[in-house]
Each structure stands twice: as structure tokens, then as C-alpha cells.
Amino acid sequence: MNEAFGTVIKQLREERELSQQELADYAELDRSYISDMERGRYNPTLLAVYKLAEILKVKPNEIILKVDRVLKE
């Protein structure tokens, strides 16, 4: 599941033409945290999901739905 979440976050980030550093700065997270999250190494907190959703201009539940789709592939 962590890998699917990371895939979705990376896809959304790239669609918005943000670097990992830019996303990290906006979310007040470390760039290495974003990198590790995108590689499925971290299970993000609910707070992180909400911060990322706001920055990526999606609703948190949209992220979860996208993760579900990735898991079913």
C-alpha cells in the first residue's frame, strides 16, 4: 500500500510540475521524506496526507481512491 501511495503522490506532483524539494517546502516536510514516501518507504500520517492533498489541489479522498486503483492494477 505504501508503494501505491508513493506512486500516486509522485504522479500528482509531476502533473503539477513540482520538484520533490518544492513539494517538501510547501508541505513543511523534508525532501528526503518526500523521496522515501514516493518509494514506498514511509507510511504517511493523516496530517501529511491532508497537507499533500492541499498542495496538490486534490481532496484527500481522491488520493485514497487513486491509491485503490493502483492497488487493483
Sequence and secondary structure as in RCSB ss.txt:
>XXXX:A:sequence
MNEAFGTVIKQLREERELSQQELADYAELDRSYISDMERGRYNPTLLAVYKLAEILKVKPNEIILKVDRVLKE
>XXXX:A:secstr
 HHHHHHHHHHHHHHTT  HHHHHHHHT  HHHHHHHHTT     HHHHHHHHHHTTS HHHHHHHHHHHHH 
